[in-house]
Amino acid sequence: MPEFQSQYAEVNDIRLHYVSAGQGKLIIFVHGFPEFWYEWEKQLVEFGEDYLAVAPDLRGYNLSS
């Protein structure tokens, strides 16, 4: 089972939080209203076996500014 890594990216003076799992080709999971990255926890585990699975907190949600 891949481990989750919690990180931040600075984009246009906005701090965005994201969680990633695994390695390989990138696959991104984007949540809807009003969820945050944890909506995709099970998918990160599954797809993190073969891909670099990333789930960001969109702007204004959870740990993103």
C-alpha positions in Angstrom: 0.0 0.0 0.0 1.5 3.4 -1.0 2.0 6.0 1.7 0.3 9.4 1.6 2.5 12.4 1.3 1.0 15.8 2.3 2.6 18.7 0.6 2.0 22.4 -0.5 2.5 24.2 -3.7 2.7 28.0 -4.1 0.8 29.1 -7.2 0.3 32.8 -7.9 0.7 33.7 -4.2 -1.8 31.0 -3.3 -0.8 28.1 -1.0 -2.4 24.9 -2.3 -2.4 21.7 -0.3 -2.3 18.3 -1.9 -1.9 14.7 -1.0 -0.1 12.2 -3.2 0.6 8.5 -3.3 2.7 6.2 -5.5 5.0 6.8 -8.4 4.8 6.8 -12.2 2.5 8.7 -14.6 0.4 11.4 -13.0 -3.3 11.0 -12.3 -5.2 13.8 -10.6 -8.4 13.5 -8.6 -10.4 16.7 -8.2 -13.1 17.0 -5.5 -16.4 18.8 -5.8 -18.3 21.0 -3.4 -17.9 20.8 -0.4 -15.4 18.0 -0.1 -11.6 18.1 0.1 -8.8 15.6 -0.8 -10.0 12.9 1.6 -13.0 12.3 -0.8 -10.4 10.4 -2.9 -8.6 8.4 -0.2 -9.6 4.9 -1.5 -8.7 5.9 -5.1 -5.3 7.2 -4.0 -4.6 3.9 -2.4 -5.7 1.9 -5.4 -4.2 4.0 -8.2 -1.1 4.8 -6.1 0.0 1.2 -6.8 0.6 2.0 -10.5 0.5 5.8 -10.8 1.5 9.0 -9.0 -2.0 9.7 -7.7 -2.6 13.3 -6.5 -5.7 14.9 -4.9 -5.5 18.6 -4.2 -7.6 20.7 -1.8 -9.0 23.3 -4.2 -8.6 27.0 -3.4 -10.4 27.9 -0.2 -11.0 24.3 1.0 -9.4 22.4 3.9 -5.7 23.4 4.1 -5.5 25.5 0.9 -5.7 29.3 1.2 
